[in-house]
Amino acid sequence: MDIQGIRDPIRSLLLHTHPLLPHSPPQPPTTFYNLFLQSPCSLDPPLKCHPKRRTFVTLTIYNASNNFLSSFRNSIFYSLISVCLDGSAPGYHFQKGFGSGYQNWLLHIEGGGWCNSVASCSQRKMTALGSSKHMETEVPFSGILSSDPCLNPDFFNWNKVKIRYCDGASFAGHQESEIKHGNGLFFRGQIIWEAIMDELLSIGLSNAKQALLSGCSAGGLATLIHCDDFRKYFSKEINVKCLADAGFFLDENDVLGNSTMRSFYHDVVELQGVARSLHKDCIARIEPFKCFFPLEIVKNIKTPVFFVHPGYDFWQIQNILVPHGSDPHGYWKRCRLNLANCNADQFDVLHGFRSLLLKTLNEFQQRKEIGMFINSCFIHCQTWMGETWHSPNSPKINDKTIAETVADWYFDRKVMKLIDCPYPCNPTCRNMDFTRK
């Protein structure tokens, strides 16, 4: 079964919307934060906007021997077993905070789908989503990771980390499954998470005054899985919250009535031993793979969570609602690539899929600590791109950008639960068009 009509929705989005990738000229490593490093008592520098400046941040390959707060035993332990699918060391990109943000931390977990079989994981380990050997040495920090106060007004000067995704199971796999499935694959997402956290704690995260764990797509799911664990690293008085961007995957049938996503998640959980990373009360109550769906995860989360999610998520439409195998005659071919090509009957189905999302989220409407920005755009992740996070042309609900809404929620300015009207009512949407060559 091939659920990956778009194998990597993150890179697909880059190809269609990011002005730099994949054909941008090489850029030097960032020194942006070094320009403004100040002592804890100093004030922020004057806020100057540089909307055309692109900040690139260098890849750090995890090395437990660099972790001076770990015991020697833990260093050896992590360096031996915290590896990507192919056995290479995991990595992350770190940009130091400055001014008033020097003790605040924002972590963002990269997305990129999952692998559900030995064959698909073997293919994946030959890419950046399964091996640090294939990862870019530098990546742009934009959107929620931007250091420009005009493009990221509330988090621009925080310590920012992009955690690279190379395990194929939302940082939830366990090595015991390797014995069963073998074939030269390493299923160690959980220990990668623990090792990266151990290293970040050693370089300043342990002194954080405020912290936000975020993630996109499969990284958004990882954020939900590890949200309460992330909270445990800090004392009670520290403001710690989590943000899942396009990570609320639905347990719904496709247009032929098949449980495509349910079957896929069952295989992921079984292959990589994911059950050990899921909430014990959930797996005691229902089958473990069902606990991999966000609906069940969020029921047990105690830490405040925010959902940024499009009502017409292109990845879910193309992989859950209308996966390739569900459309043998091509009825949905043009519609699933561009909503402007859909007919009235197809829109009835699409609006129904959005209604299922809203019905599922409605279970959490009464929880004040949960925030939402549910627009009606045909897109996937929206927080890591400046164009959708916070710019003059960003998607808005009630005249608020995603960045403004998230900040109001994070800093407890307002209870934020913004839900858009149905497509195509919102003219600020940046809708994807996959028919363009």
Sequence and secondary structure as in RCSB ss.txt:
>XXXX:A:sequence
MDIQGIRDPIRSLLLHTHPLLPHSPPQPPTTFYNLFLQSPCSLDPPLKCHPKRRTFVTLTIYNASNNFLSSFRNS
IFYSLISVCLDGSAPGYHFQKGFGSGYQNWLLHIEGGGWCNSVASCSQRKMTALGSSKHMETEVPFSGILSSDPC
LNPDFFNWNKVKIRYCDGASFAGHQESEIKHGNGLFFRGQIIWEAIMDELLSIGLSNAKQALLSGCSAGGLATLI
HCDDFRKYFSKEINVKCLADAGFFLDENDVLGNSTMRSFYHDVVELQGVARSLHKDCIARIEPFKCFFPLEIVKN
IKTPVFFVHPGYDFWQIQNILVPHGSDPHGYWKRCRLNLANCNADQFDVLHGFRSLLLKTLNEFQQRKEIGMFIN
SCFIHCQTWMGETWHSPNSPKINDKTIAETVADWYFDRKVMKLIDCPYPCNPTCRNMDFTRK
>XXXX:A:secstr
    SSS HHHHHHHHH SSTTT        TGGGG   TTS        TT   EEEEEE  GGG TTS HHHH
HHHHHH   TTS   EEEEE   GGGTTEEEEEE       SHHHHHHHTTSTTT GGGS SEEE  GGG   TT
TSTTTTTSEEEEE   SSSTT   THHHHHH TT    HHHHHHHHHHHHHHTTGGG SEEEEEEETHHHHHHHH
HHHHHHTTS TTSEEEEEEES        TTS  HHHHHHHHHHHHHTGGGGS HHHHHHS GGGGGSHHHHHHH
  S EEEEEETT HHHIIIIIS GGG TT TTTTGGG GGG  HHHHHHHHHHHHHHHHHHGGGTT TT EEEEE
  S S  SSSHHHHSSTTS EETTEEHHHHHHHHHTTSS  EEE  STTS TT     TT  
